[in-house]
Amino acid sequence: MPDRAFWRPFAPELIDLISRDYQLGTQPNVFDVNGILAGIAICFDIADDQLVHQMIDSGATVILAQTNNADFGHTDESVQQLAIARLRAIEAGRTVVNISTVGSSAIIAPDGHTMDSLPTWVPGAMVQTVPLSTTLTPAMVAGRGIEWLVSGLGLAGLVFCLFFAPSARSDARRRAEVASIRPVNAERTRRNRVRA
């Protein structure tokens, strides 16, 4: 489980289902399989932007994502991971073969449609001819830049709010004080006119 210490406070029961941690490998995540460059994603790798970008940058024409979802039992994690794989297929413009030993398995085309699938907890096999691609999608070309831009805008918005929020609160407080003083002064002026 990548970053276990960070994620555990959010969902301890779910994170504790994974009884051991894994480490990054030392080999590249693209393999030559009979002349086809295949990006290899093991388990949570499919959720990691950087690893998917490395696959595409290294020339992967298809992504093979194998996982063992048994740690999560009958939770929705397998379906969630399949949804992430579908988004990766569209984002990268590559066929994603998402294979689980017990969870949802599917072959997903670069446009996101399911070419073939197996239900959860049912043994089976899929055999399909899949499209291979070397296309660079806009997400692969500009995705990192857009991520940095949106993050920068969010950070700038936070700084703006932290800088201007105190002065806006004090301005609102001053206006409230002035508004509460005016009716009293108007009442005194009215009384003074009546006496005169």
C-alpha positions in Angstrom: 0.0 0.0 0.0 1.8 3.2 -1.1 1.9 5.9 1.6 0.1 3.7 4.1 0.8 6.2 7.0 -0.9 9.0 5.1 -4.0 7.1 3.9 -4.7 5.0 7.1 -6.3 7.8 9.1 -8.9 8.3 6.4 -10.0 4.6 6.2 -8.2 2.5 8.8 -10.5 -0.5 8.3 -10.0 -0.6 4.6 -6.2 0.1 4.7 -5.7 -2.6 7.4 -7.2 -5.2 4.9 -3.8 -5.0 3.2 -1.5 -6.9 5.6 1.9 -6.0 4.1 3.6 -3.2 2.2 5.3 -3.3 -1.2 8.3 -1.6 -2.6 9.0 0.0 -6.0 10.9 -2.3 -8.3 14.2 -1.5 -9.9 13.3 -2.5 -13.5 11.5 -0.2 -16.0 7.7 -0.5 -16.2 7.7 -1.2 -20.0 8.6 -4.7 -21.3 9.1 -6.0 -24.8 6.6 -8.8 -25.2 7.3 -10.5 -28.6 8.0 -7.1 -30.2 5.1 -5.3 -28.5 6.0 -2.7 -25.9 3.7 -3.2 -23.0 3.4 -0.9 -20.0 3.2 -3.0 -16.8 1.1 -1.7 -13.9 1.0 -3.9 -10.8 -1.9 -3.3 -8.5 -2.0 0.3 -7.3 0.4 1.4 -10.1 -2.6 2.1 -12.3 -3.6 4.9 -10.0 -0.2 6.6 -10.1 0.0 9.4 -12.7 3.7 9.4 -12.8 4.0 5.7 -13.5 1.5 5.9 -16.4 3.4 8.8 -17.9 6.6 6.8 -17.7 5.0 4.0 -19.6 3.8 6.3 -22.4 7.2 8.2 -22.5 8.9 4.8 -22.8 6.8 3.8 -25.8 4.2 1.5 -24.4 1.6 0.6 -27.0 -0.7 -1.3 -24.5 -1.0 -1.3 -20.7 -1.2 -4.5 -18.8 -2.6 -4.0 -15.3 -2.5 -7.1 -13.1 -3.7 -7.1 -9.6 -4.8 -9.3 -6.7 -7.9 -7.7 -5.1 -8.3 -10.6 -2.6 -7.0 -8.4 0.2 -10.2 -6.3 -0.1 -12.7 -9.2 -0.1 -16.1 -8.3 -1.3 -15.7 -4.5 -1.1 -16.1 -2.2 -4.1 -12.3 -1.7 -4.5 -12.1 -4.0 -7.5 -14.7 -2.1 -9.4 -13.1 1.2 -8.4 -9.7 0.0 -9.7 -11.4 -1.0 -12.9 -12.9 2.5 -13.2 -9.4 4.0 -12.8 -8.1 1.6 -15.5 -10.9 2.8 -17.8 -9.9 6.4 -17.2 -6.3 5.5 -17.9 -7.2 3.9 -21.2 -8.9 7.1 -22.3 -6.3 9.4 -20.9 -3.3 7.5 -22.4 -5.1 6.5 -25.6 -4.0 2.9 -25.0 -5.8 -0.4 -24.6 -5.7 -1.4 -20.9 -5.9 -5.1 -20.0 -7.0 -5.1 -16.4 -6.6 -8.5 -14.9 -7.5 -9.5 -11.4 -7.1 -12.9 -9.7 -10.5 -12.5 -8.0 -11.8 -9.0 -8.8 -13.3 -7.4 -11.9 -11.3 -8.0 -15.1 -11.7 -6.3 -18.4 -10.1 -5.4 -21.7 -10.7 -1.7 -22.2 -10.2 0.0 -25.6 -8.5 3.4 -25.9 -11.9 5.1 -26.2 -13.0 3.6 -22.9 -15.5 0.9 -24.1 -15.2 -2.6 -22.7 -14.1 -5.1 -25.3 -14.4 -8.1 -23.0 -14.8 -8.7 -19.3 -15.1 -11.2 -16.5 -17.2 -10.8 -13.4 -15.8 -10.7 -9.9 -14.9 -14.0 -8.1 -15.6 -16.0 -11.3 -12.7 -17.9 -13.0 -12.4 -17.4 -16.7 -10.3 -16.2 -19.7 -10.5 -13.5 -22.2 -8.9 -13.6 -25.7 -9.2 -10.5 -27.9 -7.2 -8.8 -30.6 -6.6 -5.3 -29.2 -5.6 -2.1 -30.9 -2.0 -0.9 -30.2 -1.2 2.8 -30.2 1.7 5.2 -30.2 -0.5 8.3 -30.3 0.1 11.0 -27.7 -3.2 12.3 -26.4 -3.7 15.9 -25.2 -3.7 14.5 -21.6 -0.3 12.9 -22.0 1.2 16.0 -23.7 -0.4 18.8 -21.6 -1.7 16.9 -18.5 1.3 17.7 -16.3 1.3 21.4 -17.2 -2.4 21.6 -16.5 -2.0 19.9 -13.2 0.7 22.4 -12.2 -1.4 25.3 -13.5 -4.5 24.3 -11.5 -2.4 23.6 -8.4 -0.8 27.0 -8.8 -4.2 28.7 -9.1 -5.5 26.9 -6.1 -2.4 27.9 -4.1 -2.8 31.5 -5.3 -6.4 31.5 -4.3 -5.5 30.2 -0.8 -2.9 32.9 -0.4 -5.3 35.6 -1.7 -8.0 34.4 0.8 -5.5 34.3 3.7 -4.2 37.8 2.9 -7.5 39.5 2.2 -9.9 37.7 4.5 -8.8 39.4 7.7 -9.1 42.9 6.2 -12.6 42.0 4.8 -13.7 40.8 8.2 -12.5 44.0 9.9 -14.2 46.1 7.1 -17.4 44.2 7.7 -17.1 44.7 11.5 -16.5 48.5 11.0 -19.6 48.8 8.7 -21.6 46.9 11.3 -20.4 49.3 14.1 -21.2 52.4 12.0 -24.6 51.0 11.1 -25.5 50.4 14.7 -24.3 54.0 15.7 -26.3 55.8 13.0 -29.8 55.0 14.2 -28.9 56.2 17.7 -27.6 59.5 16.3 -30.7 59.8 14.2 -32.9 59.3 17.3 -31.0 61.9 19.3 -31.3 64.4 16.4 -35.1 63.8 16.2 -35.4 64.4 20.0 -33.4 67.6 19.7 -35.7 68.9 17.0 -38.8 68.1 19.1 -37.3 70.0 22.1 -36.4 73.1 20.1 
